[in-house]
Amino acid sequence: MTKIITIANQKGGVGKTTTTVNLAAALAATRRRVLLVDMDPQGNATMGSGIDKNELKLSVCDVLLGDASATQALQFSSGAGYDVLPANADLTAAEVQLMNKIGRERQLTLALETVRDNYEYILIDCPPSLNMLTVNALVAADGVMIPMQCEYYALEGLTSLLDTIEQIRISVNPEIRLEGLLRTMYDPRNNLSGDVSNELVEHFGDRVYRTVIPRNVALAEAPSYGQSILKYSKSSRGSMAYLALAGEVLRRDARQNHYQTQ
């Protein structure tokens, strides 16, 4: 059974792409079949997977506009062990064209239906805004993971994102749920980090992942080499954290599937 997780937060610089790439690599390392879908015109998840966004013949843009199938646009990240639906700046044009398309919010859902059964996990990286690309990613999702920095402005905008998820659940995608909140770039020496972290746990309880992603130099360096943290520095704290997150995601899903089959 395939699980589609959209990784979203309209606030930039919170570790969305870092999380998408490294969680995909960590799940692939556990021998799960994984697809990463890059829905950000910046194409950072594509580059971070070792695929040159400037050399793409076909991208997720062509798929959304119906000019190519998902299968035709797929590329394999040999260094990380998962498939990629890549993106580049063309995706900005796709967003404009989608605005005039009937059923525009379901284009990604329809595209993924043709390949969904080939994977156990599909992870979707979103742009840092609540635009039509993000809406497509949310409509296609079973769950939403929200990476958050433990800083003063972390909770700003979270309400808006949660409201958007709820609107999509009511109107288009009744299956969507909040998968969890992920604390990123965490510095235990910073009192504010601890305060915000405690506030998140107090408000959201077990929706907050136990795994915390630390501030880590290797995590910041890996994308410039087009590598996941598992490939770039397997023994780093960042690598250990994303392997732990993958384990937590798998355990949560196993529990959920167990309850559903009872």
Secondary structure, 3 states (H helix, E strand, C coil): CCEEEEECCCCCCCCHHHHHHHHHHHHHHCCCCEEEEECCCCCHHHHHCCCCHHHCCCCHHHHHCCCCCHHHHCEEECCCCEEEECCCCHHHHHHHHHCCCCCHHHHHHHHHHCCHHHCCEEEEECCCCCCHHHHHHHHHCCEEEEEEECCCCCCCCHHHHHHHHHHHHHHCCCCCEEEEEEEEEECCCCHHHHHHHHHHHHHHHHHEEEEEEECCHHHHHHHHHCCCHHHHCCCCHHHHHHHHHHHHHHHHHHHHHHHHHC
